[in-house]
Structures are given as structure tokens and as C-alpha cells.
Amino acid sequence: MLIKILKVDQSWLLAINHFANSSPFWQVVFKIGGEYLIYAVPVGLIILWFWSAKSKKIALRATLAGVASWLIFARILGEIINRPRPFETGGVKEILFHRPTYSFPSDHAAFFFAMAFSFYFSGYKKLAYFSLATAGLMSLARIGLGFHFPLDIIAGAIIGLIVAWLVWLFDRPLNYLYNFLITIAKKLYLA
């Protein structure tokens, strides 16, 4: 069963990677989506921070979920499993250089999906759907670039969902932290 799943994983990776390399246009699209889309996150969070008084807590909640899923859960799991990246195993053309670190799970996917699910749990459904679509496109692009297998992305999305749910579950005690950070930001004229 595991071998069959890994074969499907490999075949999806090759199909997406070959499509990404099918023309210079698609190479540029995949480079932008897989490498530079992450830089839209701080811009979006700054806009959300200044949107309204309530949205400040939503921005903090999403940031906490994203950072916790990326720096804690995905990192620890990645160090334990230590799956090599697709471009290290052969058969995949690497469009951009990426240092060879662990592939499973995708910490980018964990971060993006944690933020998207955090928006959903917070009641910001339209922003959540937009963020989920963006996370999906970024994840697809990272597969096309040869940075991740599809299962790496799925695992990252699951980690993001679980961490966003945990942050939402512990919202009441974390509310003290959010209020403290907002108070400090107001004193520094940043809110």
C-alpha cells in the first residue's frame, strides 16, 4: 500500500514538474508562485492589522498559527522524517536552486494553510477562501519547481489545519497575549 502511494506521489510530481518546464512562460509563473508569493503574506497582514480593531486579533491569531505550524511542528517532523527533496532523487528538473534540506512536510504549505484555516475559524470566510486558493497555487508551484512531492504539501496542509484549530481552541487564554501585544503596539503608535 505504501509503495503504491509513493508511486502515485512520484507520478503526480513528474506530471506537474514536466508541465512547469513545458515553456519559459510556465517556468516564470511557477517561479513567481513558488518562490515569491510568500512575500505577499506580510503585506496582507499589515492591511488586515490596520483594517479594524477586531481584525488586529485576527491578524495576530493567523500569524501565531502560521509561525507555530512552520517553525515548530513542520520543522520537528521534517527533522525526524528527513525525506530528501525531489530534485535530489533524480528525474525532476529543478527550475530554481534550493538548498537540499528536508522535503516532508512542506513548511511553506503548513504556514500558508495554517493562516488560511485561522481566518476561516475566525469567521473571515472570504479571506479564508482567498487564502486557501493562494496556498493551493503556491503549493502547486512548489511541486512544479521540484521542491516538494505532493504528499509533502498534503502533510503541510494537515499540520496547518491542526495548528490553526489548536490556536482557535485556546483562543480565550491567548486573548491575554493578543491584548498585551495590541496595547504595546498602541503605545508605540503602531495600532
Secondary structure, DSSP 4 states (H G I P E B T S, - for coil): -HHHHHHHHHHHHHHHHHHHTSSHHHHHHHHIIIIIGGGHHHHHHHHHHHH-HHHHHHHHHHHHHHHIIIIIIIHHHHHHH-PPPHHHHSS---SS-------SS-HHHHHHHHHHHHHHHTT-HHHHHHHHHHHHHHHHHHHHTTS--HHHHHHHHHHHHHHHHHHHHTHHHHHHHHHHHHHHHHHTT--
